[in-house]
Amino acid sequence: MRAPAPAGVAELAAVYRDHFDFVWRNARRLGAAEDWVDDATHEVFLVVARRLDEFRYEAQLRTWLFAITHRVVARMGRDRFRRADRLRQHLSESTMPTRAEPSMDEERTLRQLLLRLSEPKRVAFILAELEGMTSAEVAGYLGVPVGTVDTRLRAARLELRQLLARELDLEQEGAR
């Protein structure tokens, strides 16, 4: 018979089980590419494992997890960019491998459009529209007034509509 796991391990396992999809989904939305989204997600839970005993439930757990995800994806994105930049310095363009264009499914399109928004608008949109948080919750996470969140959301919606319209126009022109 196995000894029961310490309370911290059980709590971490519950957080992982209950929120893995939330973290993975938002890591993708925040810019983690398909080839490193799993790494980013697990990095988030490594941070959670180190810091879970510090979490006091003064905020929503999902808000805390989103904040960690946001920081991890940003850091990993910067690190990947730096590595790629160093690699480009050492390789000529003629030796760089080429990638086939990915298919444009809905999730990929949404992700691409979200990445074209400024970070403040993108984060507000993801939290409010895709994760269903209230403007007040988003404002608490971002540390800005509720009116600022509402302004960012209106601007993000408008910009996304415009970007999507342009994408659809380009697809229609290409089909002709």
Summary of the structure (lengths in Angstrom):
residues: 176
radius of gyration: 19.3
end to end distance: 68.5
largest distance: 68.5
contacts: 440
relative contact order: 0.10
helix: 76%
strand: 0%
